[in-house]
Amino acid sequence: MNNIKLKISRDKCLVGAAMPYRIIINGKELCKIKIGDTKSFELPNSQMTMKVSMVGNSMTFHSIEKEVVLFPQYCKTGVVNCKIKTKTNWFGFFTLGLLQAIGRTVLDVEYC
């Protein structure tokens, strides 16, 4: 296989709902994904670094981001599913984002 299909979906979480996530592959921004959205891309079949970062928010001083290395060689069907979940950081929530970020990102990567 020369290419793989990367499917990225974002859950419907109240934390950060107004702000899109930036999807960055090997240092280049691929797209922005909004709440409840799903996007698919054809990418080269090689190891890559994917970073998911919340676009700047004037309400908080702390970034919400996560970075993961993708290994497409583990795919049997050439499809990588990535689910982005935003979990509430209660300490950050109660301090209105002044001491910590209001949320945190969890990435579930599945090689099909």
C-alpha positions as CSV (number, residue, x, y, z in Angstrom):
1,M,0.0,0.0,0.0
2,N,1.3,3.4,-0.9
3,N,-1.3,5.4,0.9
4,I,-3.4,5.1,4.0
5,K,-6.8,6.6,4.9
6,L,-6.7,8.7,8.1
7,K,-10.2,9.2,9.6
8,I,-10.4,11.8,12.3
9,S,-13.5,12.5,14.4
10,R,-14.1,14.8,17.3
11,D,-16.7,14.1,20.1
12,K,-19.4,16.5,21.2
13,C,-18.0,17.8,24.5
14,L,-19.0,21.1,26.1
15,V,-15.4,21.9,27.1
16,G,-13.9,23.8,24.2
17,A,-17.0,23.5,22.1
18,A,-16.6,26.9,20.5
19,M,-13.0,26.3,19.5
20,P,-11.8,24.0,16.7
21,Y,-8.8,21.7,17.0
22,R,-5.9,22.1,14.6
23,I,-4.6,18.8,13.2
24,I,-0.9,19.0,12.5
25,I,0.9,16.1,10.7
26,N,4.7,16.2,10.7
27,G,4.7,19.9,11.5
28,K,2.3,21.0,8.8
29,E,-1.3,22.0,9.6
30,L,-3.7,19.6,7.8
31,C,-7.0,21.1,8.8
32,K,-9.2,22.4,11.6
33,I,-11.9,20.2,13.1
34,K,-15.0,21.4,14.9
35,I,-17.2,19.8,17.5
36,G,-18.9,16.6,16.3
37,D,-17.1,16.7,12.9
38,T,-15.4,13.9,11.0
39,K,-12.7,14.3,8.3
40,S,-10.8,11.8,6.1
41,F,-7.5,12.1,4.4
42,E,-5.2,10.1,2.1
43,L,-1.7,10.1,3.5
44,P,1.6,8.4,2.6
45,N,2.1,5.0,4.3
46,S,4.9,6.0,6.6
47,Q,5.4,6.7,10.3
48,M,4.2,10.2,11.1
49,T,3.7,12.5,14.1
50,M,0.2,13.9,14.6
51,K,-0.4,16.8,17.0
52,V,-3.9,17.9,18.0
53,S,-4.0,21.5,19.4
54,M,-6.9,23.7,20.5
55,V,-6.8,26.9,18.5
56,G,-6.1,30.0,20.7
57,N,-8.7,30.9,23.3
58,S,-8.9,34.3,24.9
59,M,-10.5,32.7,28.0
60,T,-7.6,30.6,29.1
61,F,-3.8,30.9,29.3
62,H,-3.1,27.2,29.0
63,S,-3.1,25.2,25.8
64,I,-5.1,22.0,25.3
65,E,-3.1,19.7,23.1
66,K,-1.8,16.1,22.5
67,E,0.8,14.6,20.3
68,V,1.0,11.0,19.1
69,V,3.1,9.0,16.7
70,L,1.1,7.0,14.1
71,F,2.4,3.7,12.8
72,P,0.5,2.9,9.6
73,Q,2.5,-0.3,9.1
74,Y,0.2,-1.9,11.7
75,C,-2.8,-1.4,9.4
76,K,-4.3,-4.5,7.7
77,T,-6.9,-2.6,5.7
78,G,-5.0,0.7,5.3
79,V,-7.3,2.7,7.6
80,V,-6.3,4.6,10.7
81,N,-9.2,5.8,12.9
82,C,-8.4,8.6,15.4
83,K,-11.1,9.8,17.8
84,I,-10.5,13.1,19.7
85,K,-12.1,13.4,23.1
86,T,-12.0,16.4,25.3
87,K,-12.2,15.7,29.0
88,T,-13.0,18.2,31.7
89,N,-10.2,19.2,34.0
90,W,-12.2,20.1,37.1
91,F,-9.5,22.1,38.8
92,G,-9.1,24.2,35.7
93,F,-12.8,24.5,35.3
94,F,-13.4,25.8,38.9
95,T,-10.5,28.3,38.5
96,L,-11.9,29.5,35.2
97,G,-8.7,28.4,33.4
98,L,-6.4,30.7,35.4
99,L,-4.3,28.0,37.1
100,Q,-4.7,25.1,34.7
101,A,-6.3,24.3,31.4
102,I,-10.1,23.8,31.5
103,G,-9.8,20.5,29.6
104,R,-7.4,17.9,28.3
105,T,-7.3,16.0,25.1
106,V,-7.5,12.2,24.8
107,L,-6.7,10.5,21.5
108,D,-7.9,7.0,20.7
109,V,-6.0,5.6,17.7
110,E,-7.3,2.4,16.1
111,Y,-5.4,0.6,13.3
112,C,-7.8,-1.3,11.1
